Amino acid sequence: MVSNVIALRIDENTSNLIDKLIKYNLANNKADALRLIMQSGMQSAKKTIERKEKSHTIIKKWKEKGLPELPQDLSEISMQERD
């Protein structure tokens, strides 16, 4: 793949977005993160990060407080929802 190097200044929001893409292993480095943003758009990248942050919050909560209690008749509820 032929690539061109371009130096550019980015705002703080974009810089934070790039850092989060790397933090959540959605990009390997800043160049990959910026390429992802350019290819999929900043809004798409933000939505992906929001979903990842929500899942991390849920997992953190479960680690601290344990898994949530599930209803005893969960199998029956699932079968009814399929019908």
C-alpha positions, 0 to 999 in steps of 0.5 A: 500500500502506498501512503502519504505522510501528512502533518496536521493539527487536530482539535482536542475532541479529535485527539481524545477520540483518537486516544479512546480508539487506541485505549479500547483496542479499536486501533493500534496507533494514532495513524490507524485511529485517524484512518478509522475516523476518516474512513468511517466518520467521526460520528461512527467512531464516537458511537462505537466508543460509547458502546464500548464505554457502556459495556466497560461500565456494566462489566465494572459494576458486575465485578464490584457487585456480582452478576444480576439476579435472573428470573427463575422462569427465564427459559419460559419467558425466552420461549414466549418471546420467540412465539 
